[in-house]
Amino acid sequence: MKFQLKKADGTVVQATTAPVWLTPVKGSSMSLPVDETAYTASGDSGSTYRYDATAQQYIYNWKTGTGGNYYRIGVTLDDGQTYYVNIGLR
C-alpha cells in the first residue's frame, strides 16, 4: 500500500510520526473481473508505514492471503485522523 500526504496546495509533507497500519477487514466476495497486474511482497514486520524519501511516499508491504474478496484498509495519521479505502484482491 502506498500513499502521499499533501497540503491543500499540493506540497508533499512528511508526518511527525509514522502513520499506523490498521488491520484490514475482509468484506464480501468479488463478482467482477480484476486487473491482472500484480505485485507480490511479504508483509513488513511492525504496525507502521515506512517513508520513502526518494518517492516522497509512505509504503506498507501487506502480505495478503487468498484473493477474491474486498478489503477495507486504513491508516491513522499523527493528528489522530483515520482514513479508509476499499480494495478488491484477485
matplotlib code that plots the C-alpha trace (Angstrom):
import matplotlib.pyplot as plt

x = [0.0, 1.4, 0.2, 1.4, 0.5, -0.1, -1.1, -4.1, -1.6, -0.2, 3.1, 4.1, 4.7, 6.1, 4.3, 5.9, 5.4, 4.9, 1.3, -0.2, -1.3, -4.8, -5.7, -7.7, -11.3, -12.4, -15.6, -17.8, -16.8, -16.0, -18.0, -16.4, -13.0, -10.0, -6.9, -4.4, -1.4, 0.0, 2.8, 4.0, 5.8, 6.0, 4.5, 6.7, 7.1, 5.6, 2.5, 3.6, 4.2, 7.8, 8.7, 10.5, 12.2, 13.1, 9.5, 8.1, 5.5, 4.6, 4.8, 3.5, 4.0, 0.9, 1.2, -2.3, -3.9, -6.1, -7.9, -11.4, -12.7, -13.0, -11.0, -11.2, -7.7, -6.8, -4.3, -4.2, -2.1, -0.2, -3.1, -5.4, -7.4, -8.2, -8.8, -10.0, -10.2, -11.9, -10.0, -10.6, -8.0, -7.9]
y = [0.0, 3.4, 7.0, 10.5, 13.3, 16.6, 20.1, 21.7, 23.4, 20.0, 20.2, 16.8, 16.7, 14.1, 13.2, 13.8, 10.1, 7.1, 6.5, 3.4, 0.4, -0.7, -4.4, -4.9, -6.0, -8.7, -7.9, -9.6, -11.8, -10.1, -11.0, -8.7, -9.3, -7.6, -6.0, -8.8, -6.6, -7.9, -7.0, -9.6, -8.9, -10.3, -8.2, -5.8, -6.6, -3.9, -1.8, 1.4, 2.5, 3.3, 6.6, 6.5, 9.9, 9.5, 8.9, 11.1, 8.4, 6.0, 2.3, -0.8, -4.3, -6.2, -9.9, -10.8, -14.2, -15.6, -13.2, -13.0, -10.6, -6.9, -5.5, -2.2, -1.0, 2.1, 4.4, 6.6, 9.7, 11.6, 14.1, 11.2, 11.2, 7.8, 7.2, 4.1, 2.8, -0.3, -2.5, -5.8, -8.6, -11.2]
z = [0.0, -0.9, -0.3, -0.1, 2.4, 0.8, 1.8, 0.1, -2.3, -3.4, -1.5, -0.2, 3.6, 6.0, 9.2, 12.6, 13.5, 11.2, 10.1, 11.7, 9.6, 10.5, 10.3, 7.1, 7.4, 4.9, 3.1, 0.5, -2.4, -5.7, -8.8, -11.4, -13.1, -11.7, -13.4, -13.7, -12.9, -9.6, -7.2, -4.7, -1.5, 2.0, 4.8, 6.8, 10.5, 12.7, 12.5, 10.8, 7.2, 6.3, 4.5, 1.1, 0.9, -2.8, -3.9, -1.0, -0.1, 2.7, 2.0, 3.7, 2.2, 3.1, 2.9, 1.6, 1.9, -0.8, -3.1, -4.3, -1.7, -1.0, 1.9, 3.9, 4.7, 6.7, 8.2, 11.3, 11.0, 13.7, 14.1, 15.2, 11.9, 10.4, 6.7, 4.9, 1.3, -0.1, -2.5, -4.3, -4.4, -7.1]

ax = plt.figure().add_subplot(projection="3d")
ax.plot(x, y, z, "-o")
ax.set_aspect("equal")
plt.show()
